[in-house]
Amino acid sequence: MSAQPEEQPEQLVPRPDLSFPSLRAALARVSPAQVPEMLADRDVQFTRATEAGSFEPIKGFQLKWATVIEVKRRRDLDQRMEAAQHLVHTLDRDDPRWRAAMDEVRNVYNEARRAVTGG
């Protein structure tokens, strides 16, 4: 008896590579309103890289935006993130559900990051 293949989550676009043009194009498709934020972040991180003489800020930029795109391109992650963020912004911080919602935001982000890094 063969095992059933694991169902893949619904994806709006293929996972982009980490090049800036691929990340920008993918973000433009899944969350166009965030493109100006990404461009501003690029300018800051590339300036930091130049000042530090290091590629680490650029690597961080790539990983950050690949993770944001991973959440947005997968409906399952995006829906979980939106629901959790709604609770974070509407519940009182003393409410135990607020902490659970913050944990869910972190869990979704970490799941997306693992998908991007293969870890």
FENCOR-V551707 format. One record per pair of residues at least 4 apart in sequence whose ideal C-beta (glycine too) atoms are under 6 Angstrom apart, sorted by the first residue. I is the first residue (numbers start at 1). J is the second residue. Records with the same first field share a line. If there is no record, write none. Layout:
I = J + J
//
This chain:
9 = 74 + 76
10 = 75
11 = 73 + 74
12 = 30 + 73
13 = 26 + 29 + 30 + 73
16 = 22 + 23 + 26
17 = 22
18 = 62 + 66
23 = 65
26 = 69
27 = 31 + 34 + 35 + 38 + 69
28 = 32 + 35
30 = 72 + 73
31 = 72
34 = 38
38 = 65
42 = 46
45 = 57 + 61
48 = 52 + 57
49 = 54 + 57 + 58
55 = 59
62 = 66
66 = 116
67 = 112 + 113 + 116
69 = 73
70 = 112 + 115 + 116
71 = 77 + 78 + 81 + 112
72 = 78
75 = 79
77 = 108 + 112
80 = 108
81 = 108
84 = 101 + 104 + 105
87 = 91 + 101
88 = 101 + 102
91 = 95 + 97 + 98
93 = 98
114 = 119
//
